[in-house]
Amino acid sequence: MIELQSYQTLQQEITERIREDRGLLEQIRAEIRPLKSGVRSIQPRTSTSISLVATDGGNNKLQFDPFLVQLIRVVDSSNNEYCLEAITPTTNITQLSEKQWAADGTPRTALGKMMAYLGVRHLAHLSQMIRTTNNTDTISASWVQSYREMVEWATLFSLIREKDFGSDTLIVFDGLLRSKQFADGLFARYLDGLNEGIERHRKQRRKVYLVGIAKHSQALTRYRLAMALEHILVTNYPAYVDIPLDIEKKAYIDTKWPFGNEQTGPFLGGKMFFVKFGSGPRDPIWPVDIYLPQVADAQIVLGYLLADAINGFPVPFYPQCLQQAHEHAALIDFDLDMLQDHIFEGIRDTLGHEAPVLDTFRLQDADPSRQRY
């Protein structure tokens, strides 16, 4: 434990650093202060809401998996499954690319359809984060997350361009409408494809709106305290405020702005708003991206989102359709046990006559240090 004298010294050091940096807080307050006049109330509007979620690989807490198997699964809030496949960090990228195409060269998956529209045949040309290599010692597992994100974007692409909706519909994307995963120029082309799909629905007298919501963002982290001090979004009614791009850029003061130089840059598909769905002054604030071509309809889009968030459970004032999609996508309990058993069976088949060693291994405590608690 830290001695009392050390605590006192540390407390003094922290106090001095905060006093020296007080000017930074004043600067942040000055940056955010003009937004107070831009706070607008939200009125709930009724519509159909759909959310897409990809299973988070970090939630697959397998007891033993030397092959690092990852499930790529995308479901919506109605538990419709759009993709289910298993890959590992050592999966052959070329073969995985070929799986997206049928024998006659036509796309057979949502990812293949998106690649066909973008004019690429290989995953390495779709994303600079997915690279082919012949040396297994240099393979990084990070490309799996990039591939998962590509599948999620592809599912959204197919949903908007191919599905027929019976009424006006709000599609809620899990995360902000921006991505650094696409190769240069492809995300702008991707957005063109979304526009074509939305326009098709409009001609059929159906309005399809797209919004992305994140649990956190660097911009909200930077300005949260300043907003409380300046009494921004502390209303007794649901409200939102438009976040100018120059304000958002300042949140990346220590890192390069990752989404292009213009508002319609190659990696930016949404306009950021800070939104409070609750009627309490201290209710949570969420960063929300409204699809750029629909920013003029912000009041309509956020009204639809409010109607879905009012009854949010178990997270209050968070879109219910997104929570339902997360619940359907999560691999827990029986699903996780089944996946673990499949991995053990796969290892057993691989070991052949050495399979009994696996049975002995399963009886051993993987973490004997737990006994110290």
Buried (B, 14 or more C-beta within 10 A) or exposed (E): EEEEEEEEEEEEEEEEEEEEEEEEEEEBBEBBBEBBEEBBEBEBBEBBBBBBBBBBBEEBEBEEBEBBBBBBBBBBBEEEEBBEBBBBBEBEBEEBBEBBBEEEEEBEBBBBBBBBBBEBBBBBBBBBBBBEEEEEEEBEEEBBBBBBBBBBBBBBBBBBBEEEBEEBBBBBBBBBBBBBBBBEEBBBEBBEBBBEBBEBBEEEEBBBBBBBBBEEBBBBEBBBEBBBBBEBBBBEEBBBBBBBBEBBEBBBEEEEBEBBEEEEBBBBBBBBBBBBBBEBEEBBBBBBBBBBBBBEBBBBBBBBBBBBBBEBEEBBBBBBBBBBBBBBBBBEEEBBEEBBEEBBEBBBEEEEEEBEEBEEEEEEEEEEEEEEE
